[in-house]
Amino acid sequence: MSANLKSERDFLVTLLLAIFVGGLGIHRFYAGKIGTGFLMLITAGGCGIWWLIDIILIATGGFTDNIGRPISNKP
């Protein structure tokens, strides 16, 4: 995988989904991570801890889509 490949998913959409409905894992479904999205849905975002970690990862550019490409606002 080349380091310059960026996800087709939009950074702002992912961040807003995580902030407003992240406890349901909707941002993970959007990123293509269906399995972990379902786990977040049934655990209420890991009782809020997993949700908070995801928001931090998205905001700092460390969150990836289902094939490992970063979802980032960096060009």
HTML snippet that shows the backbone in 3Dmol.js (N, CA, C, O; Angstrom):
<script src="https://3Dmol.org/build/3Dmol-min.js"></script>
<div id="view" style="width:600px;height:400px;position:relative"></div>
<script>
const pdb = `
ATOM      1  N   MET A   1       0.834  -1.179   0.000  1.00  0.00           N
ATOM      2  CA  MET A   1       0.000   0.000   0.000  1.00  0.00           C
ATOM      3  C   MET A   1       0.876   1.239   0.000  1.00  0.00           C
ATOM      4  O   MET A   1       1.817   1.337   0.788  1.00  0.00           O
ATOM      5  N   SER A   2       0.583   2.160  -0.855  1.00  0.00           N
ATOM      6  CA  SER A   2       1.335   3.398  -0.938  1.00  0.00           C
ATOM      7  C   SER A   2       0.877   4.366   0.149  1.00  0.00           C
ATOM      8  O   SER A   2      -0.308   4.427   0.477  1.00  0.00           O
ATOM      9  N   ALA A   3       1.812   5.112   0.697  1.00  0.00           N
ATOM     10  CA  ALA A   3       1.502   6.025   1.784  1.00  0.00           C
ATOM     11  C   ALA A   3       0.669   7.219   1.338  1.00  0.00           C
ATOM     12  O   ALA A   3       0.062   7.889   2.174  1.00  0.00           O
ATOM     13  N   ASN A   4       0.627   7.501   0.034  1.00  0.00           N
ATOM     14  CA  ASN A   4      -0.100   8.677  -0.411  1.00  0.00           C
ATOM     15  C   ASN A   4      -1.547   8.375  -0.784  1.00  0.00           C
ATOM     16  O   ASN A   4      -2.255   9.283  -1.221  1.00  0.00           O
ATOM     17  N   LEU A   5      -2.012   7.144  -0.631  1.00  0.00           N
ATOM     18  CA  LEU A   5      -3.397   6.825  -0.915  1.00  0.00           C
ATOM     19  C   LEU A   5      -4.289   7.316   0.214  1.00  0.00           C
ATOM     20  O   LEU A   5      -4.008   7.077   1.389  1.00  0.00           O
ATOM     21  N   LYS A   6      -5.350   7.994  -0.145  1.00  0.00           N
ATOM     22  CA  LYS A   6      -6.284   8.539   0.824  1.00  0.00           C
ATOM     23  C   LYS A   6      -7.656   7.938   0.572  1.00  0.00           C
ATOM     24  O   LYS A   6      -8.022   7.663  -0.571  1.00  0.00           O
ATOM     25  N   SER A   7      -8.400   7.740   1.624  1.00  0.00           N
ATOM     26  CA  SER A   7      -9.734   7.153   1.506  1.00  0.00           C
ATOM     27  C   SER A   7     -10.661   8.054   0.698  1.00  0.00           C
ATOM     28  O   SER A   7     -10.502   9.274   0.671  1.00  0.00           O
ATOM     29  N   GLU A   8     -11.634   7.424   0.040  1.00  0.00           N
ATOM     30  CA  GLU A   8     -12.654   8.173  -0.686  1.00  0.00           C
ATOM     31  C   GLU A   8     -13.700   8.741   0.265  1.00  0.00           C
ATOM     32  O   GLU A   8     -14.492   9.596  -0.132  1.00  0.00           O
ATOM     33  N   ARG A   9     -13.714   8.290   1.484  1.00  0.00           N
ATOM     34  CA  ARG A   9     -14.676   8.786   2.485  1.00  0.00           C
ATOM     35  C   ARG A   9     -14.299  10.197   2.894  1.00  0.00           C
ATOM     36  O   ARG A   9     -13.121  10.538   2.993  1.00  0.00           O
ATOM     37  N   ASP A  10     -15.311  11.006   3.129  1.00  0.00           N
ATOM     38  CA  ASP A  10     -15.092  12.409   3.478  1.00  0.00           C
ATOM     39  C   ASP A  10     -14.764  12.550   4.962  1.00  0.00           C
ATOM     40  O   ASP A  10     -15.439  11.977   5.818  1.00  0.00           O
ATOM     41  N   PHE A  11     -13.724  13.317   5.250  1.00  0.00           N
ATOM     42  CA  PHE A  11     -13.269  13.523   6.619  1.00  0.00           C
ATOM     43  C   PHE A  11     -14.343  14.183   7.473  1.00  0.00           C
ATOM     44  O   PHE A  11     -14.645  13.703   8.566  1.00  0.00           O
ATOM     45  N   LEU A  12     -14.923  15.276   6.989  1.00  0.00           N
ATOM     46  CA  LEU A  12     -15.898  16.024   7.782  1.00  0.00           C
ATOM     47  C   LEU A  12     -17.147  15.196   8.049  1.00  0.00           C
ATOM     48  O   LEU A  12     -17.675  15.225   9.161  1.00  0.00           O
ATOM     49  N   VAL A  13     -17.622  14.471   7.069  1.00  0.00           N
ATOM     50  CA  VAL A  13     -18.797  13.614   7.262  1.00  0.00           C
ATOM     51  C   VAL A  13     -18.498  12.558   8.323  1.00  0.00           C
ATOM     52  O   VAL A  13     -19.320  12.306   9.204  1.00  0.00           O
ATOM     53  N   THR A  14     -17.324  11.944   8.235  1.00  0.00           N
ATOM     54  CA  THR A  14     -16.949  10.922   9.215  1.00  0.00           C
ATOM     55  C   THR A  14     -16.879  11.510  10.615  1.00  0.00           C
ATOM     56  O   THR A  14     -17.377  10.909  11.567  1.00  0.00           O
ATOM     57  N   LEU A  15     -16.270  12.671  10.747  1.00  0.00           N
ATOM     58  CA  LEU A  15     -16.147  13.310  12.057  1.00  0.00           C
ATOM     59  C   LEU A  15     -17.508  13.688  12.625  1.00  0.00           C
ATOM     60  O   LEU A  15     -17.775  13.445  13.802  1.00  0.00           O
ATOM     61  N   LEU A  16     -18.368  14.276  11.809  1.00  0.00           N
ATOM     62  CA  LEU A  16     -19.691  14.672  12.290  1.00  0.00           C
ATOM     63  C   LEU A  16     -20.542  13.463  12.662  1.00  0.00           C
ATOM     64  O   LEU A  16     -21.263  13.498  13.659  1.00  0.00           O
ATOM     65  N   LEU A  17     -20.465  12.408  11.879  1.00  0.00           N
ATOM     66  CA  LEU A  17     -21.194  11.188  12.231  1.00  0.00           C
ATOM     67  C   LEU A  17     -20.697  10.637  13.561  1.00  0.00           C
ATOM     68  O   LEU A  17     -21.495  10.199  14.390  1.00  0.00           O
ATOM     69  N   ALA A  18     -19.386  10.656  13.768  1.00  0.00           N
ATOM     70  CA  ALA A  18     -18.816  10.149  15.012  1.00  0.00           C
ATOM     71  C   ALA A  18     -19.256  10.989  16.205  1.00  0.00           C
ATOM     72  O   ALA A  18     -19.557  10.446  17.268  1.00  0.00           O
ATOM     73  N   ILE A  19     -19.295  12.293  16.038  1.00  0.00           N
ATOM     74  CA  ILE A  19     -19.669  13.164  17.143  1.00  0.00           C
ATOM     75  C   ILE A  19     -21.142  12.998  17.504  1.00  0.00           C
ATOM     76  O   ILE A  19     -21.482  12.866  18.679  1.00  0.00           O
ATOM     77  N   PHE A  20     -22.016  13.006  16.498  1.00  0.00           N
ATOM     78  CA  PHE A  20     -23.449  13.040  16.781  1.00  0.00           C
ATOM     79  C   PHE A  20     -24.108  11.671  16.948  1.00  0.00           C
ATOM     80  O   PHE A  20     -25.032  11.540  17.751  1.00  0.00           O
ATOM     81  N   VAL A  21     -23.664  10.656  16.222  1.00  0.00           N
ATOM     82  CA  VAL A  21     -24.264   9.323  16.359  1.00  0.00           C
ATOM     83  C   VAL A  21     -23.187   8.243  16.493  1.00  0.00           C
ATOM     84  O   VAL A  21     -23.406   7.086  16.134  1.00  0.00           O
ATOM     85  N   GLY A  22     -22.038   8.632  17.009  1.00  0.00           N
ATOM     86  CA  GLY A  22     -20.915   7.705  17.132  1.00  0.00           C
ATOM     87  C   GLY A  22     -21.152   6.579  18.108  1.00  0.00           C
ATOM     88  O   GLY A  22     -20.572   5.503  17.961  1.00  0.00           O
ATOM     89  N   GLY A  23     -21.982   6.799  19.091  1.00  0.00           N
ATOM     90  CA  GLY A  23     -22.298   5.744  20.039  1.00  0.00           C
ATOM     91  C   GLY A  23     -23.006   4.575  19.391  1.00  0.00           C
ATOM     92  O   GLY A  23     -23.029   3.474  19.942  1.00  0.00           O
ATOM     93  N   LEU A  24     -23.584   4.807  18.227  1.00  0.00           N
ATOM     94  CA  LEU A  24     -24.257   3.748  17.483  1.00  0.00           C
ATOM     95  C   LEU A  24     -23.354   3.146  16.411  1.00  0.00           C
ATOM     96  O   LEU A  24     -23.752   2.206  15.723  1.00  0.00           O
ATOM     97  N   GLY A  25     -22.157   3.675  16.266  1.00  0.00           N
ATOM     98  CA  GLY A  25     -21.195   3.141  15.305  1.00  0.00           C
ATOM     99  C   GLY A  25     -21.460   3.517  13.857  1.00  0.00           C
ATOM    100  O   GLY A  25     -20.911   2.895  12.947  1.00  0.00           O
ATOM    101  N   ILE A  26     -22.292   4.524  13.630  1.00  0.00           N
ATOM    102  CA  ILE A  26     -22.670   4.908  12.274  1.00  0.00           C
ATOM    103  C   ILE A  26     -21.449   5.333  11.459  1.00  0.00           C
ATOM    104  O   ILE A  26     -21.388   5.045  10.264  1.00  0.00           O
ATOM    105  N   HIS A  27     -20.486   6.004  12.069  1.00  0.00           N
ATOM    106  CA  HIS A  27     -19.283   6.421  11.354  1.00  0.00           C
ATOM    107  C   HIS A  27     -18.469   5.218  10.876  1.00  0.00           C
ATOM    108  O   HIS A  27     -17.800   5.294   9.846  1.00  0.00           O
ATOM    109  N   ARG A  28     -18.521   4.118  11.613  1.00  0.00           N
ATOM    110  CA  ARG A  28     -17.814   2.904  11.188  1.00  0.00           C
ATOM    111  C   ARG A  28     -18.525   2.239  10.016  1.00  0.00           C
ATOM    112  O   ARG A  28     -17.869   1.717   9.115  1.00  0.00           O
ATOM    113  N   PHE A  29     -19.847   2.250  10.015  1.00  0.00           N
ATOM    114  CA  PHE A  29     -20.586   1.744   8.853  1.00  0.00           C
ATOM    115  C   PHE A  29     -20.240   2.591   7.630  1.00  0.00           C
ATOM    116  O   PHE A  29     -20.030   2.052   6.543  1.00  0.00           O
ATOM    117  N   TYR A  30     -20.180   3.911   7.799  1.00  0.00           N
ATOM    118  CA  TYR A  30     -19.837   4.821   6.707  1.00  0.00           C
ATOM    119  C   TYR A  30     -18.437   4.535   6.162  1.00  0.00           C
ATOM    120  O   TYR A  30     -18.207   4.616   4.956  1.00  0.00           O
ATOM    121  N   ALA A  31     -17.516   4.205   7.045  1.00  0.00           N
ATOM    122  CA  ALA A  31     -16.138   3.923   6.631  1.00  0.00           C
ATOM    123  C   ALA A  31     -15.987   2.514   6.055  1.00  0.00           C
ATOM    124  O   ALA A  31     -14.906   2.152   5.590  1.00  0.00           O
ATOM    125  N   GLY A  32     -17.043   1.726   6.078  1.00  0.00           N
ATOM    126  CA  GLY A  32     -16.988   0.373   5.519  1.00  0.00           C
ATOM    127  C   GLY A  32     -16.615  -0.694   6.528  1.00  0.00           C
ATOM    128  O   GLY A  32     -16.429  -1.855   6.163  1.00  0.00           O
ATOM    129  N   LYS A  33     -16.503  -0.319   7.784  1.00  0.00           N
ATOM    130  CA  LYS A  33     -16.137  -1.266   8.835  1.00  0.00           C
ATOM    131  C   LYS A  33     -17.417  -1.821   9.468  1.00  0.00           C
ATOM    132  O   LYS A  33     -17.786  -1.454  10.583  1.00  0.00           O
ATOM    133  N   ILE A  34     -18.080  -2.708   8.733  1.00  0.00           N
ATOM    134  CA  ILE A  34     -19.396  -3.204   9.121  1.00  0.00           C
ATOM    135  C   ILE A  34     -19.354  -4.018  10.418  1.00  0.00           C
ATOM    136  O   ILE A  34     -20.214  -3.849  11.282  1.00  0.00           O
ATOM    137  N   GLY A  35     -18.379  -4.880  10.556  1.00  0.00           N
ATOM    138  CA  GLY A  35     -18.280  -5.724  11.751  1.00  0.00           C
ATOM    139  C   GLY A  35     -18.109  -4.924  13.029  1.00  0.00           C
ATOM    140  O   GLY A  35     -18.833  -5.137  14.001  1.00  0.00           O
ATOM    141  N   THR A  36     -17.156  -4.007  13.030  1.00  0.00           N
ATOM    142  CA  THR A  36     -16.943  -3.198  14.243  1.00  0.00           C
ATOM    143  C   THR A  36     -18.055  -2.173  14.420  1.00  0.00           C
ATOM    144  O   THR A  36     -18.334  -1.751  15.542  1.00  0.00           O
ATOM    145  N   GLY A  37     -18.691  -1.770  13.327  1.00  0.00           N
ATOM    146  CA  GLY A  37     -19.852  -0.887  13.440  1.00  0.00           C
ATOM    147  C   GLY A  37     -20.976  -1.580  14.181  1.00  0.00           C
ATOM    148  O   GLY A  37     -21.632  -0.980  15.033  1.00  0.00           O
ATOM    149  N   PHE A  38     -21.199  -2.856  13.853  1.00  0.00           N
ATOM    150  CA  PHE A  38     -22.231  -3.629  14.542  1.00  0.00           C
ATOM    151  C   PHE A  38     -21.875  -3.810  16.015  1.00  0.00           C
ATOM    152  O   PHE A  38     -22.747  -3.710  16.879  1.00  0.00           O
ATOM    153  N   LEU A  39     -20.603  -4.076  16.307  1.00  0.00           N
ATOM    154  CA  LEU A  39     -20.189  -4.216  17.711  1.00  0.00           C
ATOM    155  C   LEU A  39     -20.404  -2.923  18.486  1.00  0.00           C
ATOM    156  O   LEU A  39     -20.835  -2.948  19.639  1.00  0.00           O
ATOM    157  N   MET A  40     -20.103  -1.797  17.852  1.00  0.00           N
ATOM    158  CA  MET A  40     -20.346  -0.516  18.528  1.00  0.00           C
ATOM    159  C   MET A  40     -21.837  -0.304  18.755  1.00  0.00           C
ATOM    160  O   MET A  40     -22.248   0.230  19.785  1.00  0.00           O
ATOM    161  N   LEU A  41     -22.637  -0.723  17.792  1.00  0.00           N
ATOM    162  CA  LEU A  41     -24.090  -0.569  17.906  1.00  0.00           C
ATOM    163  C   LEU A  41     -24.630  -1.338  19.101  1.00  0.00           C
ATOM    164  O   LEU A  41     -25.440  -0.806  19.860  1.00  0.00           O
ATOM    165  N   ILE A  42     -24.195  -2.580  19.281  1.00  0.00           N
ATOM    166  CA  ILE A  42     -24.754  -3.381  20.378  1.00  0.00           C
ATOM    167  C   ILE A  42     -24.111  -3.098  21.737  1.00  0.00           C
ATOM    168  O   ILE A  42     -24.643  -3.516  22.765  1.00  0.00           O
ATOM    169  N   THR A  43     -22.968  -2.391  21.759  1.00  0.00           N
ATOM    170  CA  THR A  43     -22.325  -2.059  23.045  1.00  0.00           C
ATOM    171  C   THR A  43     -22.423  -0.577  23.380  1.00  0.00           C
ATOM    172  O   THR A  43     -21.788  -0.107  24.323  1.00  0.00           O
ATOM    173  N   ALA A  44     -23.225   0.164  22.601  1.00  0.00           N
ATOM    174  CA  ALA A  44     -23.373   1.612  22.801  1.00  0.00           C
ATOM    175  C   ALA A  44     -22.017   2.309  22.763  1.00  0.00           C
ATOM    176  O   ALA A  44     -21.678   3.095  23.647  1.00  0.00           O
ATOM    177  N   GLY A  45     -21.262   2.006  21.731  1.00  0.00           N
ATOM    178  CA  GLY A  45     -19.959   2.650  21.552  1.00  0.00           C
ATOM    179  C   GLY A  45     -18.948   2.225  22.585  1.00  0.00           C
ATOM    180  O   GLY A  45     -18.091   3.011  22.989  1.00  0.00           O
ATOM    181  N   GLY A  46     -19.046   0.978  23.017  1.00  0.00           N
ATOM    182  CA  GLY A  46     -18.116   0.494  24.053  1.00  0.00           C
ATOM    183  C   GLY A  46     -18.297   1.278  25.330  1.00  0.00           C
ATOM    184  O   GLY A  46     -17.328   1.661  25.985  1.00  0.00           O
ATOM    185  N   CYS A  47     -19.574   1.517  25.686  1.00  0.00           N
ATOM    186  CA  CYS A  47     -19.957   2.316  26.863  1.00  0.00           C
ATOM    187  C   CYS A  47     -19.357   3.717  26.796  1.00  0.00           C
ATOM    188  O   CYS A  47     -19.063   4.322  27.827  1.00  0.00           O
ATOM    189  N   GLY A  48     -19.177   4.225  25.590  1.00  0.00           N
ATOM    190  CA  GLY A  48     -18.693   5.582  25.404  1.00  0.00           C
ATOM    191  C   GLY A  48     -17.192   5.706  25.248  1.00  0.00           C
ATOM    192  O   GLY A  48     -16.708   6.703  24.713  1.00  0.00           O
ATOM    193  N   ILE A  49     -16.451   4.716  25.703  1.00  0.00           N
ATOM    194  CA  ILE A  49     -14.988   4.793  25.641  1.00  0.00           C
ATOM    195  C   ILE A  49     -14.498   4.633  24.206  1.00  0.00           C
ATOM    196  O   ILE A  49     -13.690   5.432  23.732  1.00  0.00           O
ATOM    197  N   TRP A  50     -14.975   3.622  23.525  1.00  0.00           N
ATOM    198  CA  TRP A  50     -14.600   3.361  22.133  1.00  0.00           C
ATOM    199  C   TRP A  50     -14.998   4.541  21.258  1.00  0.00           C
ATOM    200  O   TRP A  50     -14.261   4.930  20.352  1.00  0.00           O
ATOM    201  N   TRP A  51     -16.158   5.102  21.532  1.00  0.00           N
ATOM    202  CA  TRP A  51     -16.664   6.260  20.795  1.00  0.00           C
ATOM    203  C   TRP A  51     -15.707   7.449  20.938  1.00  0.00           C
ATOM    204  O   TRP A  51     -15.362   8.093  19.948  1.00  0.00           O
ATOM    205  N   LEU A  52     -15.289   7.732  22.151  1.00  0.00           N
ATOM    206  CA  LEU A  52     -14.372   8.844  22.398  1.00  0.00           C
ATOM    207  C   LEU A  52     -13.020   8.625  21.713  1.00  0.00           C
ATOM    208  O   LEU A  52     -12.453   9.557  21.143  1.00  0.00           O
ATOM    209  N   ILE A  53     -12.514   7.412  21.768  1.00  0.00           N
ATOM    210  CA  ILE A  53     -11.245   7.095  21.107  1.00  0.00           C
ATOM    211  C   ILE A  53     -11.367   7.298  19.598  1.00  0.00           C
ATOM    212  O   ILE A  53     -10.454   7.832  18.969  1.00  0.00           O
ATOM    213  N   ASP A  54     -12.495   6.871  19.013  1.00  0.00           N
ATOM    214  CA  ASP A  54     -12.701   7.058  17.575  1.00  0.00           C
ATOM    215  C   ASP A  54     -12.741   8.532  17.190  1.00  0.00           C
ATOM    216  O   ASP A  54     -12.183   8.915  16.162  1.00  0.00           O
ATOM    217  N   ILE A  55     -13.387   9.357  17.993  1.00  0.00           N
ATOM    218  CA  ILE A  55     -13.424  10.798  17.695  1.00  0.00           C
ATOM    219  C   ILE A  55     -12.006  11.368  17.688  1.00  0.00           C
ATOM    220  O   ILE A  55     -11.651  12.146  16.802  1.00  0.00           O
ATOM    221  N   ILE A  56     -11.209  10.987  18.661  1.00  0.00           N
ATOM    222  CA  ILE A  56      -9.821  11.462  18.729  1.00  0.00           C
ATOM    223  C   ILE A  56      -9.037  10.969  17.514  1.00  0.00           C
ATOM    224  O   ILE A  56      -8.288  11.737  16.910  1.00  0.00           O
ATOM    225  N   LEU A  57      -9.203   9.694  17.149  1.00  0.00           N
ATOM    226  CA  LEU A  57      -8.496   9.149  15.983  1.00  0.00           C
ATOM    227  C   LEU A  57      -8.901   9.856  14.694  1.00  0.00           C
ATOM    228  O   LEU A  57      -8.053  10.162  13.856  1.00  0.00           O
ATOM    229  N   ILE A  58     -10.185  10.112  14.538  1.00  0.00           N
ATOM    230  CA  ILE A  58     -10.645  10.802  13.329  1.00  0.00           C
ATOM    231  C   ILE A  58     -10.085  12.218  13.285  1.00  0.00           C
ATOM    232  O   ILE A  58      -9.582  12.654  12.250  1.00  0.00           O
ATOM    233  N   ALA A  59     -10.165  12.930  14.387  1.00  0.00           N
ATOM    234  CA  ALA A  59      -9.698  14.323  14.433  1.00  0.00           C
ATOM    235  C   ALA A  59      -8.199  14.448  14.179  1.00  0.00           C
ATOM    236  O   ALA A  59      -7.743  15.447  13.623  1.00  0.00           O
ATOM    237  N   THR A  60      -7.435  13.442  14.583  1.00  0.00           N
ATOM    238  CA  THR A  60      -5.980  13.513  14.404  1.00  0.00           C
ATOM    239  C   THR A  60      -5.502  12.849  13.116  1.00  0.00           C
ATOM    240  O   THR A  60      -4.308  12.867  12.814  1.00  0.00           O
ATOM    241  N   GLY A  61      -6.434  12.261  12.353  1.00  0.00           N
ATOM    242  CA  GLY A  61      -6.058  11.647  11.084  1.00  0.00           C
ATOM    243  C   GLY A  61      -5.609  10.208  11.205  1.00  0.00           C
ATOM    244  O   GLY A  61      -5.037   9.669  10.257  1.00  0.00           O
ATOM    245  N   GLY A  62      -5.845   9.570  12.330  1.00  0.00           N
ATOM    246  CA  GLY A  62      -5.424   8.200  12.531  1.00  0.00           C
ATOM    247  C   GLY A  62      -6.479   7.152  12.227  1.00  0.00           C
ATOM    248  O   GLY A  62      -6.213   5.956  12.344  1.00  0.00           O
ATOM    249  N   PHE A  63      -7.668   7.582  11.838  1.00  0.00           N
ATOM    250  CA  PHE A  63      -8.758   6.647  11.547  1.00  0.00           C
ATOM    251  C   PHE A  63      -8.679   6.217  10.089  1.00  0.00           C
ATOM    252  O   PHE A  63      -8.404   7.037   9.213  1.00  0.00           O
ATOM    253  N   THR A  64      -8.917   4.933   9.824  1.00  0.00           N
ATOM    254  CA  THR A  64      -8.810   4.415   8.462  1.00  0.00           C
ATOM    255  C   THR A  64     -10.132   3.809   8.012  1.00  0.00           C
ATOM    256  O   THR A  64     -11.011   3.518   8.824  1.00  0.00           O
ATOM    257  N   ASP A  65     -10.255   3.625   6.689  1.00  0.00           N
ATOM    258  CA  ASP A  65     -11.441   2.960   6.160  1.00  0.00           C
ATOM    259  C   ASP A  65     -11.245   1.449   6.220  1.00  0.00           C
ATOM    260  O   ASP A  65     -10.279   0.974   6.818  1.00  0.00           O
ATOM    261  N   ASN A  66     -12.140   0.699   5.613  1.00  0.00           N
ATOM    262  CA  ASN A  66     -12.111  -0.754   5.727  1.00  0.00           C
ATOM    263  C   ASN A  66     -10.914  -1.421   5.054  1.00  0.00           C
ATOM    264  O   ASN A  66     -10.634  -2.587   5.332  1.00  0.00           O
ATOM    265  N   ILE A  67     -10.205  -0.719   4.183  1.00  0.00           N
ATOM    266  CA  ILE A  67      -9.013  -1.328   3.571  1.00  0.00           C
ATOM    267  C   ILE A  67      -7.722  -0.632   4.005  1.00  0.00           C
ATOM    268  O   ILE A  67      -6.678  -0.793   3.372  1.00  0.00           O
ATOM    269  N   GLY A  68      -7.803   0.136   5.078  1.00  0.00           N
ATOM    270  CA  GLY A  68      -6.600   0.703   5.674  1.00  0.00           C
ATOM    271  C   GLY A  68      -6.152   2.056   5.176  1.00  0.00           C
ATOM    272  O   GLY A  68      -5.093   2.540   5.577  1.00  0.00           O
ATOM    273  N   ARG A  69      -6.942   2.686   4.299  1.00  0.00           N
ATOM    274  CA  ARG A  69      -6.571   4.025   3.820  1.00  0.00           C
ATOM    275  C   ARG A  69      -7.021   5.075   4.837  1.00  0.00           C
ATOM    276  O   ARG A  69      -8.142   4.992   5.340  1.00  0.00           O
ATOM    277  N   PRO A  70      -6.186   6.047   5.148  1.00  0.00           N
ATOM    278  CA  PRO A  70      -6.553   7.058   6.148  1.00  0.00           C
ATOM    279  C   PRO A  70      -7.685   7.956   5.674  1.00  0.00           C
ATOM    280  O   PRO A  70      -7.745   8.368   4.515  1.00  0.00           O
ATOM    281  N   ILE A  71      -8.590   8.245   6.623  1.00  0.00           N
ATOM    282  CA  ILE A  71      -9.639   9.226   6.389  1.00  0.00           C
ATOM    283  C   ILE A  71      -9.132  10.497   7.050  1.00  0.00           C
ATOM    284  O   ILE A  71      -9.161  10.626   8.274  1.00  0.00           O
ATOM    285  N   SER A  72      -8.674  11.422   6.243  1.00  0.00           N
ATOM    286  CA  SER A  72      -7.968  12.581   6.766  1.00  0.00           C
ATOM    287  C   SER A  72      -8.338  13.830   5.977  1.00  0.00           C
ATOM    288  O   SER A  72      -8.740  13.744   4.816  1.00  0.00           O
ATOM    289  N   ASN A  73      -8.201  14.974   6.605  1.00  0.00           N
ATOM    290  CA  ASN A  73      -8.435  16.236   5.905  1.00  0.00           C
ATOM    291  C   ASN A  73      -7.140  16.775   5.308  1.00  0.00           C
ATOM    292  O   ASN A  73      -7.132  17.854   4.717  1.00  0.00           O
ATOM    293  N   LYS A  74      -6.070  16.048   5.456  1.00  0.00           N
ATOM    294  CA  LYS A  74      -4.788  16.449   4.877  1.00  0.00           C
ATOM    295  C   LYS A  74      -4.762  16.083   3.401  1.00  0.00           C
ATOM    296  O   LYS A  74      -5.261  15.026   3.018  1.00  0.00           O
ATOM    297  N   PRO A  75      -4.184  16.947   2.566  1.00  0.00           N
ATOM    298  CA  PRO A  75      -4.157  16.658   1.118  1.00  0.00           C
ATOM    299  C   PRO A  75      -3.310  15.461   0.762  1.00  0.00           C
ATOM    300  O   PRO A  75      -3.201  15.109  -0.412  1.00  0.00           O
TER     301      PRO A  75
END
`;
const viewer = $3Dmol.createViewer("view");
viewer.addModel(pdb, "pdb");
viewer.setStyle({}, {cartoon: {color: "spectrum"}});
viewer.zoomTo();
viewer.render();
</script>
